[in-house]
Amino acid sequence: MIGHGVKRGTAELAILSILGEGPLHGYEMARRIERQTKGSLRFTLASLYPLLYRMEQRGWIRGTWETSRNGRRRRCYRLTPAGKKKLSPLRQEWLELFGALRLLSKVAHA
């Protein structure tokens, strides 16, 4: 049960963080997250787009359709003010969780 929530929370934090650097298309977002986490976090587009949709419904991100020079339509996502507000407490929650896990692991190895 906790594993699912943690995984979803990780994904949301990764997306909000990467969009904090500037607007991106889904494919580029997935590539950057994978590159910056050295492959620890990977998104398939099939898992990424439903997550982006939910985050957009919550008002954390906004997607707009853009047409590239070759005529392909792609959705470009950017962080909203609400998404920026969500990013800070979400980062704090994760720092606290990782701190707690580190303490537990020290106790376990003592």
C-alpha positions in Angstrom: 0.0 0.0 0.0 2.7 2.5 1.0 4.8 1.5 -1.9 2.2 2.6 -4.5 1.8 6.0 -2.8 5.5 6.5 -2.5 6.0 5.7 -6.2 3.3 8.1 -7.3 4.7 10.8 -5.0 8.1 10.3 -6.5 6.8 10.6 -10.0 4.9 13.8 -9.1 7.9 15.3 -7.5 10.1 14.4 -10.5 7.7 16.0 -12.9 7.2 19.2 -10.9 11.0 19.5 -10.4 11.8 19.1 -14.0 9.1 21.5 -15.1 10.5 24.0 -12.5 13.4 24.3 -15.0 11.1 25.3 -17.8 8.2 24.1 -20.1 8.7 20.7 -21.8 6.9 18.1 -24.0 6.1 14.7 -22.5 8.8 12.8 -24.3 11.6 15.4 -23.5 10.4 15.4 -19.8 10.7 11.6 -19.6 14.2 11.7 -21.2 15.5 14.4 -18.8 14.1 12.7 -15.7 15.8 9.5 -16.7 19.1 11.3 -17.5 19.1 13.4 -14.4 18.3 10.4 -12.1 20.9 8.3 -14.0 18.2 5.9 -14.9 16.8 5.4 -11.4 13.5 6.9 -12.5 12.1 5.9 -15.9 8.7 6.7 -17.4 7.1 5.1 -20.3 4.9 7.5 -22.2 2.0 5.2 -21.4 2.5 5.8 -17.7 3.5 9.4 -18.0 0.6 10.9 -19.9 -2.2 9.7 -17.4 -0.1 11.2 -14.6 0.3 14.5 -16.5 -3.5 14.5 -17.1 -4.2 14.0 -13.4 -1.7 16.7 -12.4 -3.3 19.1 -15.0 -6.7 18.3 -13.5 -5.4 19.3 -10.0 -4.1 22.6 -11.5 -0.4 21.9 -10.8 0.6 22.0 -14.5 -0.9 23.4 -17.7 -0.6 21.8 -21.1 -1.0 23.7 -24.4 -0.9 22.3 -27.9 1.9 23.4 -30.1 2.6 22.6 -33.8 6.2 22.0 -34.7 7.8 23.2 -37.9 7.2 19.7 -39.5 3.5 20.1 -38.7 3.4 17.6 -35.7 1.2 18.6 -32.8 2.6 18.1 -29.4 1.5 19.1 -25.9 3.9 21.4 -24.0 3.6 21.4 -20.2 4.5 24.1 -17.8 4.3 24.6 -14.0 1.4 26.7 -12.7 1.6 28.9 -9.6 -0.2 26.1 -7.7 2.4 23.6 -9.0 5.2 25.8 -7.7 3.5 26.0 -4.3 3.1 22.2 -4.2 6.8 21.6 -5.1 8.3 23.0 -1.9 6.2 21.0 0.6 6.5 17.8 -1.5 10.3 18.2 -1.5 10.2 18.7 2.2 8.1 15.5 2.7 10.6 13.5 0.7 13.6 14.9 2.6 11.9 14.0 5.9 11.1 10.5 4.6 14.6 9.9 3.4 16.0 11.2 6.7 13.8 8.8 8.6 14.8 5.9 6.4 18.4 6.7 6.9 17.9 6.6 10.7 16.1 3.3 10.5 18.8 1.8 8.4 21.5 2.9 10.9 19.5 1.3 13.7 19.1 -1.9 11.7 22.8 -2.1 11.1 23.9 -1.2 14.7 
